[in-house]
């Protein structure tokens, strides 16, 4: 963990350049950058929300544990992104109802709650970015609810496989990771993948999946 210099702060979050030099100096003194290793937790469910977070490098996943103990991935954060859950908690004074886990080595800027509200009041562009991100986050959440409610799991699994495959035919991913992404149990994913394999659409390996029939998966 280290404090950030004014010029580095402006480069990292350019919208803050709208502040005068005195206010920028105050904000920089209260801002820290933290380093996370793979698997580290940025915040946990039930924690008080005391900081605004901005991802400088790396990838984090925001997830929630279901009553059955399964992980449901709500969304991921990458370089240059901010956490919508954190923003809504800062505005509403709520505790977190999900957790943030580092999927890679990560560097995260954290700004105390008081400084966040000062910038929100002083910089209209920053305020607009925050509200736009919250609106987008709500849209994404509604899309996820619609998928979980109305789409069958076979189709959702096929979509996930095609998304991860991209231009390749081999996906390095575990059944548990797919289950977390889809918000279901690992056993459900394993059973469906076995069915896909039986039909000749995929070939299963330990920690990897080969896509054999992209056209069939696309039709699903």
N, CA, C and O of each residue as an XYZ file, in Angstrom:
880
protein
N       0.849     -1.190      0.000
C       0.000      0.000      0.000
C       0.879      1.234      0.000
O       1.877      1.292      0.719
N       0.510      2.229     -0.812
C       1.286      3.457     -0.830
C       0.378      4.627     -1.175
O      -0.688      4.443     -1.762
N       0.805      5.833     -0.809
C       0.054      7.042     -1.143
C       0.371      7.438     -2.584
O       1.403      7.045     -3.128
N      -0.500      8.201     -3.186
C      -0.377      8.548     -4.595
C      -0.010     10.017     -4.737
O      -0.438     10.854     -3.942
N       0.793     10.326     -5.764
C       1.164     11.707     -6.035
C       0.061     12.372     -6.854
O      -0.737     11.700     -7.507
N       0.029     13.711     -6.807
C      -1.023     14.460     -7.495
C      -1.030     14.166     -8.985
O      -2.089     13.916     -9.560
N       0.154     14.191     -9.626
C       0.189     13.969    -11.075
C      -0.254     12.558    -11.432
O      -0.900     12.351    -12.459
N       0.094     11.574    -10.580
C      -0.331     10.190    -10.825
C      -1.839     10.048    -10.639
O      -2.491      9.294    -11.361
N      -2.387     10.775     -9.670
C      -3.823     10.740     -9.422
C      -4.599     11.254    -10.630
O      -5.598     10.656    -11.029
N      -4.147     12.351    -11.207
C      -4.833     12.955    -12.356
C      -4.724     12.051    -13.580
O      -5.670     11.929    -14.357
N      -3.552     11.413    -13.747
C      -3.377     10.492    -14.878
C      -4.283      9.280    -14.714
O      -4.863      8.803    -15.689
N      -4.409      8.776    -13.480
C      -5.215      7.585    -13.220
C      -6.700      7.867    -13.353
O      -7.432      7.085    -13.960
N      -7.152      8.992    -12.782
C      -8.568      9.378    -12.856
C      -8.628     10.784    -13.464
O      -8.729     11.769    -12.732
N      -8.566     10.886    -14.808
C      -8.437     12.194    -15.476
C      -9.538     13.187    -15.121
O      -9.300     14.394    -15.135
N     -10.729     12.707    -14.806
C     -11.836     13.619    -14.534
C     -11.545     14.495    -13.313
O     -12.160     15.550    -13.154
N     -10.624     14.077    -12.457
C     -10.285     14.871    -11.268
C      -9.481     16.112    -11.604
O      -9.269     16.964    -10.741
N      -9.029     16.228    -12.849
C      -8.278     17.418    -13.244
C      -9.138     18.684    -13.138
O      -8.619     19.798    -13.192
N     -10.449     18.504    -12.987
C     -11.345     19.644    -12.813
C     -11.231     20.301    -11.454
O     -11.769     21.389    -11.250
N     -10.537     19.661    -10.511
C     -10.345     20.244     -9.181
C      -9.192     21.238     -9.188
O      -8.261     21.104     -9.982
N      -9.248     22.233     -8.308
C      -8.126     23.160     -8.202
C      -6.948     22.455     -7.512
O      -7.118     21.397     -6.906
N      -5.771     23.045     -7.612
C      -4.542     22.407     -7.136
C      -4.583     22.123     -5.637
O      -4.073     21.097     -5.185
N      -5.188     23.027     -4.862
C      -5.264     22.845     -3.414
C      -6.129     21.628     -3.069
O      -5.750     20.811     -2.229
N      -7.291     21.511     -3.721
C      -8.181     20.383     -3.458
C      -7.545     19.075     -3.956
O      -7.672     18.034     -3.311
N      -6.860     19.137     -5.105
C      -6.178     17.944     -5.614
C      -5.143     17.441     -4.615
O      -5.004     16.237     -4.400
N      -4.424     18.371     -4.014
C      -3.413     17.996     -3.019
C      -4.072     17.316     -1.826
O      -3.553     16.322     -1.317
N      -5.199     17.834     -1.379
C      -5.916     17.232     -0.256
C      -6.416     15.831     -0.601
O      -6.302     14.906      0.203
N      -6.968     15.686     -1.799
C      -7.476     14.386     -2.227
C      -6.344     13.374     -2.330
O      -6.483     12.229     -1.899
N      -5.218     13.804     -2.905
C      -4.076     12.901     -3.080
C      -3.561     12.404     -1.731
O      -3.178     11.241     -1.608
N      -3.546     13.266     -0.727
C      -3.045     12.876      0.592
C      -3.924     11.809      1.239
O      -3.439     11.005      2.034
N      -5.200     11.796      0.906
C      -6.110     10.830      1.519
C      -6.307      9.579      0.665
O      -7.003      8.648      1.070
N      -5.691      9.561     -0.519
C      -5.859      8.438     -1.448
C      -4.694      7.470     -1.314
O      -3.542      7.882     -1.176
N      -5.003      6.177     -1.356
C      -3.970      5.137     -1.289
C      -4.153      4.166     -2.444
O      -5.242      4.033     -3.003
N      -3.076      3.499     -2.783
C      -3.114      2.429     -3.780
C      -2.732      1.134     -3.086
O      -1.698      1.067     -2.422
N      -3.558      0.103     -3.234
C      -3.297     -1.186     -2.603
C      -3.022     -2.239     -3.673
O      -3.579     -2.188     -4.769
N      -2.153     -3.193     -3.335
C      -1.812     -4.282     -4.235
C      -2.465     -5.568     -3.742
O      -2.389     -5.894     -2.557
N      -3.102     -6.292     -4.648
C      -3.786     -7.537     -4.311
C      -3.139     -8.696     -5.064
O      -2.770     -8.562     -6.230
N      -3.009     -9.822     -4.394
C      -2.562    -11.047     -5.034
C      -3.782    -11.860     -5.448
O      -4.895    -11.590     -4.996
N      -3.575    -12.854     -6.306
C      -4.678    -13.701     -6.761
C      -5.348    -14.352     -5.546
O      -4.684    -14.962     -4.708
N      -6.683    -14.208     -5.467
C      -7.441    -14.793     -4.375
C      -7.653    -13.872     -3.188
O      -8.425    -14.195     -2.286
N      -6.970    -12.712     -3.175
C      -7.178    -11.753     -2.077
C      -8.582    -11.158     -2.149
O      -9.160    -11.034     -3.229
N      -9.119    -10.795     -0.991
C     -10.457    -10.210     -0.898
C     -10.350     -8.702     -0.687
O      -9.685     -8.246      0.243
N     -11.006     -7.933     -1.552
C     -11.027     -6.477     -1.399
C     -12.061     -6.069     -0.368
O     -11.789     -5.219      0.480
N     -13.256     -6.668     -0.432
C     -14.273     -6.470      0.605
C     -15.136     -7.718      0.677
O     -15.220     -8.500     -0.270
N     -15.783     -7.883      1.843
C     -16.621     -9.062      2.087
C     -18.068     -8.640      2.313
O     -18.351     -7.488      2.640
N     -18.968     -9.585      2.132
C     -20.370     -9.338      2.409
C     -20.546     -8.967      3.877
O     -20.039     -9.660      4.759
N     -21.259     -7.881      4.140
C     -21.463     -7.412      5.504
C     -20.493     -6.332      5.931
O     -20.712     -5.679      6.951
N     -19.400     -6.122      5.158
C     -18.443     -5.056      5.488
C     -19.091     -3.686      5.300
O     -19.955     -3.508      4.441
N     -18.664     -2.722      6.115
C     -19.072     -1.337      5.904
C     -18.363     -0.789      4.669
O     -17.212     -1.139      4.406
N     -19.030      0.051      3.926
C     -18.475      0.615      2.694
C     -17.857      1.975      3.023
O     -18.569      2.967      3.183
N     -16.544      2.009      3.121
C     -15.859      3.228      3.550
C     -14.972      3.845      2.474
O     -14.402      4.917      2.677
N     -14.851      3.164      1.319
C     -13.943      3.656      0.279
C     -14.561      3.532     -1.108
O     -15.369      2.642     -1.374
N     -14.157      4.449     -1.983
C     -14.425      4.362     -3.417
C     -13.240      3.643     -4.048
O     -12.090      3.958     -3.740
N     -13.509      2.679     -4.928
C     -12.434      1.896     -5.543
C     -12.378      2.125     -7.050
O     -13.405      2.206     -7.725
N     -11.140      2.228     -7.561
C     -10.894      2.377     -8.989
C      -9.782      1.406     -9.356
O      -8.721      1.411     -8.732
N     -10.020      0.563    -10.377
C      -9.071     -0.489    -10.737
C      -7.984      0.085    -11.653
O      -8.268      0.513    -12.772
N      -6.746      0.090    -11.170
C      -5.624      0.583    -11.966
C      -5.095     -0.521    -12.873
O      -4.846     -0.291    -14.056
N      -4.924     -1.713    -12.322
C      -4.467     -2.877    -13.083
C      -5.134     -4.129    -12.525
O      -5.506     -4.183    -11.353
N      -5.279     -5.147    -13.399
C      -5.767     -6.442    -12.934
C      -7.266     -6.628    -13.111
O      -7.957     -5.780    -13.675
N      -7.752     -7.773    -12.607
C      -9.164     -8.146    -12.731
C      -9.693     -8.643    -11.389
O      -9.049     -9.444    -10.712
N     -10.876     -8.156    -11.018
C     -11.570     -8.621     -9.818
C     -12.948     -9.128    -10.218
O     -13.526     -8.657    -11.197
N     -13.474    -10.086     -9.463
C     -14.855    -10.525     -9.681
C     -15.683    -10.167     -8.456
O     -15.231    -10.300     -7.318
N     -16.888     -9.715     -8.710
C     -17.838     -9.414     -7.646
C     -18.816    -10.580     -7.604
O     -19.473    -10.868     -8.605
N     -18.924    -11.248     -6.472
C     -19.726    -12.454     -6.391
C     -20.524    -12.485     -5.101
O     -20.220    -11.790     -4.132
N     -21.555    -13.314     -5.123
C     -22.413    -13.496     -3.954
C     -22.593    -14.993     -3.726
O     -22.753    -15.756     -4.679
N     -22.567    -15.411     -2.464
C     -22.794    -16.802     -2.126
C     -24.283    -17.053     -1.970
O     -24.972    -16.303     -1.279
N     -24.784    -18.107     -2.608
C     -26.190    -18.462     -2.475
C     -26.403    -19.206     -1.162
O     -25.444    -19.576     -0.484
N     -27.656    -19.421     -0.813
C     -27.975    -20.133      0.427
C     -27.453    -21.566      0.398
O     -27.241    -22.174      1.447
N     -27.241    -22.117     -0.830
C     -26.699    -23.477     -0.941
C     -25.185    -23.495     -0.921
O     -24.577    -24.563     -0.999
N     -24.559    -22.314     -0.816
C     -23.105    -22.241     -0.773
C     -22.445    -22.107     -2.127
O     -21.219    -22.158     -2.225
N     -23.245    -21.936     -3.187
C     -22.692    -21.750     -4.527
C     -22.324    -20.282     -4.744
O     -22.931    -19.377     -4.171
N     -21.311    -20.074     -5.589
C     -20.891    -18.718     -5.922
C     -21.618    -18.244     -7.178
O     -21.638    -18.935     -8.196
N     -22.212    -17.058     -7.090
C     -22.856    -16.438     -8.249
C     -22.062    -15.189     -8.605
O     -22.028    -14.226     -7.839
N     -21.422    -15.210     -9.774
C     -20.624    -14.063    -10.199
C     -21.552    -12.990    -10.765
O     -22.252    -13.218    -11.752
N     -21.551    -11.828    -10.135
C     -22.408    -10.729    -10.564
C     -21.796     -9.977    -11.738
O     -22.482     -9.688    -12.719
N     -20.501     -9.660    -11.640
C     -19.794     -9.015    -12.739
C     -18.305     -9.014    -12.425
O     -17.888     -9.357    -11.318
N     -17.516     -8.626    -13.411
C     -16.069     -8.509    -13.242
C     -15.630     -7.072    -13.464
O     -16.278     -6.317    -14.189
N     -14.525     -6.704    -12.832
C     -13.958     -5.371    -12.988
C     -12.559     -5.491    -13.571
O     -11.773     -6.336    -13.143
N     -12.249     -4.646    -14.549
C     -10.919     -4.626    -15.144
C     -10.290     -3.254    -15.074
O     -10.822     -2.346    -14.436
N      -9.167     -3.110    -15.723
C      -8.403     -1.870    -15.715
C      -9.272     -0.688    -16.135
O      -9.962     -0.743    -17.152
N      -9.229      0.385    -15.337
C      -9.957      1.610    -15.666
C     -11.418      1.602    -15.261
O     -12.158      2.528    -15.596
N     -11.851      0.561    -14.535
C     -13.248      0.475    -14.137
C     -13.410      0.724    -12.636
O     -12.455      0.628    -11.866
N     -14.641      1.045    -12.245
C     -14.969      1.267    -10.844
C     -16.106      0.338    -10.451
O     -16.810     -0.192    -11.310
N     -16.281      0.143     -9.162
C     -17.244     -0.840     -8.667
C     -18.608     -0.188     -8.428
O     -18.751      0.667     -7.555
N     -19.612     -0.602     -9.217
C     -20.947     -0.043     -9.075
C     -21.567     -0.368     -7.726
O     -22.280      0.455     -7.152
N     -21.298     -1.565     -7.219
C     -21.820     -1.938     -5.903
C     -21.284     -0.992     -4.835
O     -22.022     -0.538     -3.961
N     -19.987     -0.704     -4.919
C     -19.380      0.236     -3.966
C     -20.011      1.618     -4.086
O     -20.307      2.255     -3.076
N     -20.217      2.082     -5.313
C     -20.793      3.416     -5.512
C     -22.188      3.527     -4.900
O     -22.506      4.520     -4.245
N     -23.020      2.503     -5.114
C     -24.373      2.552     -4.545
C     -24.326      2.472     -3.021
O     -25.128      3.108     -2.336
N     -23.388      1.691     -2.495
C     -23.251      1.613     -1.026
C     -22.776      2.943     -0.452
O     -23.245      3.362      0.607
N     -21.847      3.613     -1.140
C     -21.362      4.914     -0.670
C     -22.479      5.953     -0.678
O     -22.570      6.784      0.225
N     -23.318      5.901     -1.692
C     -24.411      6.869     -1.788
C     -25.535      6.557     -0.808
O     -26.188      7.468     -0.299
N     -25.763      5.276     -0.544
C     -26.869      4.892      0.324
C     -26.479      4.608      1.754
O     -27.344      4.410      2.606
N     -25.177      4.584      2.033
C     -24.735      4.298      3.394
C     -24.993      2.863      3.806
O     -25.230      2.587      4.981
N     -24.949      1.944      2.845
C     -25.256      0.549      3.131
C     -24.002     -0.284      3.320
O     -22.894      0.144      2.996
N     -24.201     -1.492      3.856
C     -23.127     -2.473      3.914
C     -23.108     -3.275      2.619
O     -24.103     -3.344      1.897
N     -21.965     -3.874      2.342
C     -21.861     -4.706      1.150
C     -22.722     -5.957      1.292
O     -22.785     -6.559      2.364
N     -23.389     -6.346      0.192
C     -24.125     -7.599      0.192
C     -23.523     -8.579     -0.814
O     -24.201     -9.493     -1.284
N     -22.235     -8.379     -1.142
C     -21.479     -9.284     -1.995
C     -20.005     -9.106     -1.635
O     -19.668     -8.304     -0.764
N     -19.128     -9.854     -2.308
C     -17.705     -9.756     -2.022
C     -16.914     -9.568     -3.312
O     -17.386     -9.911     -4.396
N     -15.695     -9.013     -3.182
C     -14.821     -8.764     -4.326
C     -13.544     -9.572     -4.155
O     -12.853     -9.443     -3.145
N     -13.230    -10.405     -5.143
C     -12.068    -11.287     -5.092
C     -11.154    -10.980     -6.278
O     -11.628    -10.813     -7.401
N      -9.837    -10.904     -6.029
C      -8.878    -10.666     -7.110
C      -8.671    -11.942     -7.918
O      -8.306    -12.979     -7.363
N      -8.903    -11.869     -9.219
C      -8.663    -13.017    -10.098
C      -7.248    -13.005    -10.656
O      -6.739    -14.037    -11.093
N      -6.611    -11.833    -10.641
C      -5.221    -11.695    -11.077
C      -4.506    -10.791    -10.069
O      -5.131    -10.268     -9.146
N      -3.215    -10.614    -10.248
C      -2.529     -9.564     -9.504
C      -3.221     -8.246     -9.838
O      -3.493     -7.972    -11.007
N      -3.507     -7.436     -8.838
C      -4.286     -6.215     -9.090
C      -3.749     -5.043     -8.285
O      -3.153     -5.204     -7.220
N      -3.983     -3.860     -8.834
C      -3.628     -2.603     -8.178
C      -4.888     -1.750     -8.141
O      -5.489     -1.478     -9.180
N      -5.287     -1.330     -6.951
C      -6.568     -0.659     -6.781
C      -6.385      0.656     -6.025
O      -5.761      0.694     -4.965
N      -6.932      1.721     -6.580
C      -6.940      3.019     -5.903
C      -8.140      3.064     -4.970
O      -9.249      2.693     -5.353
N      -7.912      3.524     -3.737
C      -9.043      3.671     -2.820
C      -9.082      5.079     -2.247
O      -8.083      5.622     -1.774
N     -10.287      5.645     -2.312
C     -10.539      7.015     -1.881
C     -11.540      6.983     -0.734
O     -12.612      6.396     -0.884
N     -11.225      7.601      0.420
C     -12.142      7.559      1.562
C     -13.514      8.140      1.238
O     -13.653      8.976      0.345
N     -14.510      7.690      1.967
C     -15.899      8.093      1.739
C     -16.052      9.618      1.708
O     -16.698     10.155      0.808
N     -15.467     10.312      2.679
C     -15.621     11.769      2.754
C     -15.059     12.436      1.509
O     -15.691     13.333      0.951
N     -13.876     12.010      1.062
C     -13.266     12.592     -0.134
C     -14.112     12.287     -1.361
O     -14.255     13.134     -2.243
N     -14.675     11.081     -1.423
C     -15.559     10.703     -2.535
C     -16.734     11.669     -2.635
O     -17.053     12.135     -3.729
N     -17.379     11.976     -1.521
C     -18.537     12.871     -1.543
C     -18.129     14.302     -1.878
O     -18.897     15.037     -2.499
N     -16.920     14.702     -1.469
C     -16.439     16.036     -1.826
C     -16.239     16.162     -3.331
O     -16.644     17.151     -3.941
N     -15.603     15.139     -3.928
C     -15.386     15.158     -5.374
C     -16.721     15.083     -6.105
O     -16.916     15.752     -7.120
N     -17.632     14.274     -5.592
C     -18.954     14.136     -6.199
C     -19.657     15.494     -6.268
O     -20.348     15.793     -7.241
N     -19.477     16.301     -5.240
C     -20.120     17.614     -5.174
C     -19.395     18.648     -6.034
O     -20.030     19.518     -6.629
N     -18.049     18.552     -6.099
C     -17.259     19.596     -6.753
C     -17.046     19.376     -8.249
O     -16.789     20.334     -8.978
N     -17.148     18.135     -8.718
C     -16.827     17.829    -10.122
C     -18.053     17.211    -10.810
O     -18.299     16.015    -10.657
N     -18.823     18.004    -11.563
C     -20.030     17.489    -12.218
C     -19.749     16.303    -13.146
O     -20.560     15.382    -13.245
N     -18.582     16.329    -13.832
C     -18.249     15.232    -14.745
C     -18.092     13.920    -13.989
O     -18.523     12.869    -14.462
N     -17.473     13.984    -12.813
C     -17.305     12.788    -11.984
C     -18.668     12.272    -11.530
O     -18.929     11.069    -11.547
N     -19.520     13.192    -11.128
C     -20.869     12.821    -10.675
C     -21.638     12.121    -11.798
O     -22.332     11.133    -11.558
N     -21.512     12.637    -13.019
C     -22.220     12.042    -14.151
C     -21.684     10.638    -14.460
O     -22.453      9.736    -14.791
N     -20.364     10.458    -14.349
C     -19.765      9.141    -14.579
C     -20.295      8.133    -13.564
O     -20.639      7.008    -13.925
N     -20.360      8.533    -12.303
C     -20.835      7.641    -11.245
C     -22.271      7.211    -11.521
O     -22.588      6.024    -11.451
N     -23.136      8.165    -11.832
C     -24.545      7.834    -12.058
C     -24.742      7.034    -13.344
O     -25.608      6.161    -13.402
N     -23.948      7.324    -14.373
C     -24.032      6.538    -15.607
C     -23.634      5.087    -15.346
O     -24.267      4.162    -15.856
N     -22.583      4.892    -14.549
C     -22.139      3.534    -14.237
C     -23.182      2.783    -13.422
O     -23.395      1.587    -13.622
N     -23.827      3.488    -12.505
C     -24.877      2.846    -11.704
C     -26.049      2.451    -12.594
O     -26.611      1.366    -12.442
N     -26.421      3.334    -13.527
C     -27.512      3.006    -14.455
C     -27.165      1.791    -15.310
O     -27.996      0.908    -15.519
N     -25.916      1.758    -15.807
C     -25.485      0.628    -16.615
C     -25.457     -0.652    -15.791
O     -25.820     -1.728    -16.268
N     -25.015     -0.511    -14.538
C     -24.989     -1.669    -13.656
C     -26.378     -2.231    -13.407
O     -26.559     -3.447    -13.347
N     -27.360     -1.347    -13.261
C     -28.738     -1.802    -13.072
C     -29.261     -2.522    -14.320
O     -29.967     -3.525    -14.219
N     -28.905     -1.998    -15.491
C     -29.316     -2.653    -16.732
C     -28.711     -4.050    -16.835
O     -29.389     -5.006    -17.212
N     -27.423     -4.156    -16.494
C     -26.755     -5.460    -16.544
C     -27.375     -6.431    -15.545
O     -27.533     -7.618    -15.833
N     -27.722     -5.916    -14.372
C     -28.328     -6.765    -13.350
C     -29.690     -7.282    -13.816
O     -30.014     -8.451    -13.608
N     -30.486     -6.419    -14.442
C     -31.790     -6.846    -14.938
C     -31.641     -7.892    -16.044
O     -32.431     -8.831    -16.131
N     -30.616     -7.719    -16.890
C     -30.362     -8.709    -17.933
C     -29.986    -10.057    -17.318
O     -30.412    -11.107    -17.800
N     -29.179    -10.018    -16.244
C     -28.788    -11.262    -15.579
C     -30.000    -11.943    -14.955
O     -30.160    -13.159    -15.064
N     -30.853    -11.156    -14.300
C     -32.062    -11.732    -13.692
C     -32.928    -12.379    -14.765
O     -33.480    -13.460    -14.560
N     -33.042    -11.712    -15.908
C     -33.850    -12.259    -17.000
C     -33.255    -13.564    -17.511
O     -33.987    -14.516    -17.781
N     -31.921    -13.615    -17.648
C     -31.267    -14.834    -18.111
C     -31.487    -15.984    -17.140
O     -31.841    -17.095    -17.536
N     -31.269    -15.695    -15.851
C     -31.393    -16.744    -14.839
C     -32.830    -17.247    -14.744
O     -33.069    -18.436    -14.531
N     -33.784    -16.326    -14.903
C     -35.191    -16.676    -14.729
C     -35.768    -17.415    -15.928
O     -36.518    -18.378    -15.770
N     -35.414    -16.960    -17.129
C     -36.113    -17.448    -18.308
C     -35.296    -18.378    -19.212
O     -35.883    -19.135    -19.985
N     -33.967    -18.342    -19.139
C     -33.163    -19.168    -20.024
C     -32.873    -20.514    -19.387
O     -32.581    -20.588    -18.193
N     -32.952    -21.595    -20.183
C     -32.605    -22.889    -19.613
C     -31.092    -23.008    -19.495
O     -30.345    -22.340    -20.210
N     -30.656    -23.864    -18.586
C     -29.246    -23.954    -18.253
C     -28.414    -24.492    -19.417
O     -27.255    -24.113    -19.583
N     -29.005    -25.370    -20.216
C     -28.280    -25.908    -21.366
C     -27.864    -24.782    -22.317
O     -26.727    -24.733    -22.786
N     -28.811    -23.883    -22.590
C     -28.505    -22.761    -23.472
C     -27.464    -21.840    -22.849
O     -26.533    -21.408    -23.529
N     -27.611    -21.538    -21.572
C     -26.682    -20.617    -20.908
C     -25.275    -21.194    -20.869
O     -24.299    -20.456    -21.005
N     -25.162    -22.504    -20.684
C     -23.850    -23.138    -20.677
C     -23.216    -23.051    -22.065
O     -22.023    -22.772    -22.190
N     -24.017    -23.292    -23.109
C     -23.496    -23.188    -24.470
C     -22.999    -21.776    -24.761
O     -21.947    -21.601    -25.376
N     -23.756    -20.762    -24.317
C     -23.344    -19.364    -24.500
C     -22.023    -19.095    -23.781
O     -21.137    -18.443    -24.333
N     -21.890    -19.595    -22.551
C     -20.664    -19.382    -21.777
C     -19.466    -20.039    -22.460
O     -18.385    -19.453    -22.515
N     -19.650    -21.247    -22.979
C     -18.552    -21.938    -23.657
C     -18.104    -21.176    -24.894
O     -16.906    -21.008    -25.122
N     -19.061    -20.712    -25.696
C     -18.712    -19.977    -26.898
C     -18.028    -18.650    -26.567
O     -17.115    -18.218    -27.271
N     -18.479    -18.014    -25.495
C     -17.872    -16.737    -25.079
C     -16.416    -16.942    -24.670
O     -15.541    -16.170    -25.063
N     -16.162    -17.980    -23.884
C     -14.794    -18.237    -23.423
C     -13.900    -18.734    -24.556
O     -12.697    -18.473    -24.553
N     -14.472    -19.442    -25.515
C     -13.668    -19.995    -26.602
C     -13.139    -18.903    -27.526
O     -11.974    -18.930    -27.924
N     -13.998    -17.941    -27.866
C     -13.564    -16.887    -28.780
C     -13.133    -17.491    -30.114
O     -13.918    -18.159    -30.786
N     -11.863    -17.246    -30.493
C     -11.340    -17.763    -31.759
C     -10.598    -19.080    -31.582
O     -10.029    -19.595    -32.545
N     -10.590    -19.636    -30.378
C      -9.870    -20.877    -30.124
C     -10.859    -22.029    -29.960
O     -12.070    -21.817    -29.903
N     -10.334    -23.236    -29.885
C     -11.190    -24.407    -29.681
C     -10.961    -25.050    -28.320
O     -11.717    -25.941    -27.932
N      -9.936    -24.623    -27.588
C      -9.686    -25.169    -26.252
C      -9.888    -24.082    -25.200
O      -9.337    -22.986    -25.308
N     -10.680    -24.399    -24.190
C     -10.941    -23.485    -23.082
C     -10.285    -24.054    -21.830
O     -10.537    -25.202    -21.463
N      -9.457    -23.269    -21.182
C      -8.859    -23.692    -19.918
C      -9.729    -23.144    -18.788
O      -9.583    -21.994    -18.376
N     -10.626    -23.978    -18.303
C     -11.576    -23.556    -17.269
C     -12.083    -24.789    -16.539
O     -12.167    -25.872    -17.119
N     -12.420    -24.624    -15.271
C     -12.937    -25.740    -14.477
C     -14.460    -25.731    -14.482
O     -15.089    -24.718    -14.788
N     -15.039    -26.878    -14.138
C     -16.497    -26.964    -14.035
C     -17.006    -26.024    -12.939
O     -18.074    -25.427    -13.071
N     -16.224    -25.898    -11.848
C     -16.634    -25.017    -10.758
C     -16.659    -23.561    -11.203
O     -17.560    -22.813    -10.825
N     -15.677    -23.154    -12.003
C     -15.652    -21.769    -12.495
C     -16.865    -21.476    -13.371
O     -17.470    -20.409    -13.267
N     -17.216    -22.429    -14.237
C     -18.406    -22.257    -15.067
C     -19.662    -22.191    -14.207
O     -20.553    -21.379    -14.458
N     -19.730    -23.058    -13.182
C     -20.892    -23.067    -12.296
C     -21.030    -21.733    -11.563
O     -22.139    -21.220    -11.414
N     -19.909    -21.170    -11.107
C     -19.950    -19.877    -10.423
C     -20.435    -18.788    -11.360
O     -21.202    -17.910    -10.965
N     -19.985    -18.849    -12.594
C     -20.379    -17.838    -13.577
C     -21.868    -17.921    -13.892
O     -22.514    -16.903    -14.140
N     -22.412    -19.140    -13.883
C     -23.807    -19.344    -14.246
C     -24.737    -19.339    -13.041
O     -25.958    -19.375    -13.194
N     -24.160    -19.296    -11.836
C     -24.985    -19.266    -10.627
C     -25.687    -20.571    -10.352
O     -26.841    -20.581     -9.924
N     -24.996    -21.687    -10.595
C     -25.588    -22.990    -10.344
C     -24.567    -23.893     -9.666
O     -23.457    -23.454     -9.365
N     -24.926    -25.137     -9.425
C     -24.029    -26.074     -8.760
C     -23.072    -26.706     -9.766
O     -23.410    -26.868    -10.938
N     -21.874    -27.062     -9.297
C     -20.889    -27.699    -10.169
C     -21.446    -28.996    -10.754
O     -21.171    -29.330    -11.906
N     -22.229    -29.724     -9.958
C     -22.769    -30.998    -10.430
C     -23.676    -30.816    -11.650
O     -23.700    -31.662    -12.544
N     -24.421    -29.705    -11.680
C     -25.298    -29.424    -12.812
C     -24.471    -29.200    -14.078
O     -24.778    -29.744    -15.138
N     -23.417    -28.390    -13.949
C     -22.550    -28.109    -15.099
C     -21.865    -29.380    -15.576
O     -21.790    -29.631    -16.779
N     -21.364    -30.186    -14.643
C     -20.676    -31.426    -15.019
C     -21.617    -32.376    -15.758
O     -21.223    -33.011    -16.737
N     -22.851    -32.469    -15.290
C     -23.824    -33.353    -15.937
C     -24.120    -32.883    -17.360
O     -24.174    -33.695    -18.283
N     -24.312    -31.572    -17.541
C     -24.607    -31.054    -18.873
C     -23.402    -31.198    -19.806
O     -23.561    -31.506    -20.987
N     -22.205    -30.974    -19.274
C     -21.002    -31.127    -20.107
C     -20.827    -32.573    -20.543
O     -20.393    -32.834    -21.665
N     -21.156    -33.507    -19.676
C     -21.104    -34.925    -20.044
C     -22.082    -35.218    -21.185
O     -21.777    -35.998    -22.086
N     -23.253    -34.588    -21.138
C     -24.222    -34.748    -22.214
C     -23.684    -34.139    -23.520
O     -23.820    -34.727    -24.593
N     -23.071    -32.951    -23.407
C     -22.469    -32.322    -24.584
C     -21.395    -33.234    -25.175
O     -21.291    -33.371    -26.394
N     -20.599    -33.856    -24.306
C     -19.535    -34.751    -24.758
C     -20.125    -35.993    -25.424
O     -19.608    -36.457    -26.440
N     -21.197    -36.530    -24.860
C     -21.837    -37.718    -25.405
C     -22.349    -37.455    -26.824
O     -22.324    -38.343    -27.677
N     -22.817    -36.215    -27.066
C     -23.309    -35.846    -28.394
C     -22.159    -35.508    -29.360
O     -22.384    -35.325    -30.557
N     -20.944    -35.429    -28.839
C     -19.804    -35.117    -29.695
C     -19.570    -33.642    -29.909
O     -18.860    -33.254    -30.837
N     -20.159    -32.809    -29.061
C     -20.007    -31.364    -29.214
C     -18.744    -30.849    -28.536
O     -18.152    -29.873    -28.998
N     -18.323    -31.488    -27.448
C     -17.126    -31.079    -26.712
C     -16.339    -32.324    -26.309
O     -16.851    -33.442    -26.367
N     -15.090    -32.115    -25.900
C     -14.268    -33.153    -25.299
C     -13.745    -32.614    -23.981
O     -13.162    -31.531    -23.938
N     -13.951    -33.366    -22.900
C     -13.613    -32.888    -21.558
C     -12.251    -33.404    -21.120
O     -11.910    -34.567    -21.333
N     -11.481    -32.515    -20.504
C     -10.198    -32.849    -19.897
C     -10.169    -32.236    -18.504
O     -11.058    -31.463    -18.149
N      -9.172    -32.568    -17.727
C      -9.021    -31.983    -16.401
C      -8.596    -30.520    -16.540
O      -7.478    -30.232    -16.966
N      -9.484    -29.609    -16.182
C      -9.177    -28.176    -16.240
C      -9.254    -27.584    -17.633
O      -8.822    -26.452    -17.848
N      -9.803    -28.341    -18.594
C      -9.891    -27.816    -19.966
C     -11.044    -28.485    -20.705
O     -11.473    -29.587    -20.363
N     -11.536    -27.781    -21.735
C     -12.633    -28.280    -22.570
C     -12.303    -27.952    -24.024
O     -12.003    -26.805    -24.353
N     -12.360    -28.963    -24.894
C     -12.203    -28.743    -26.335
C     -13.572    -28.602    -26.977
O     -14.463    -29.414    -26.729
N     -13.742    -27.576    -27.800
C     -14.975    -27.373    -28.549
C     -14.851    -28.134    -29.871
O     -13.985    -27.819    -30.687
N     -15.704    -29.124    -30.083
C     -15.646    -29.956    -31.288
C     -16.696    -29.566    -32.322
O     -16.487    -29.762    -33.519
N     -17.823    -29.017    -31.872
C     -18.914    -28.689    -32.788
C     -19.461    -27.303    -32.452
O     -20.453    -27.169    -31.736
N     -18.796    -26.278    -32.981
C     -19.202    -24.902    -32.698
C     -20.578    -24.582    -33.277
O     -21.336    -23.808    -32.693
N     -20.901    -25.181    -34.432
C     -22.190    -24.879    -35.058
C     -23.341    -25.344    -34.169
O     -24.341    -24.641    -34.024
N     -23.198    -26.537    -33.571
C     -24.264    -27.050    -32.716
C     -24.405    -26.196    -31.462
O     -25.521    -25.876    -31.052
N     -23.287    -25.828    -30.853
C     -23.356    -24.984    -29.663
C     -23.971    -23.635    -29.998
O     -24.736    -23.082    -29.207
N     -23.636    -23.099    -31.179
C     -24.202    -21.818    -31.590
C     -25.710    -21.927    -31.773
O     -26.442    -20.992    -31.448
N     -26.182    -23.060    -32.292
C     -27.615    -23.246    -32.484
C     -28.345    -23.295    -31.134
O     -29.486    -22.846    -31.031
N     -27.684    -23.840    -30.098
C     -28.277    -23.851    -28.772
C     -28.497    -22.444    -28.258
O     -28.993    -22.263    -27.146
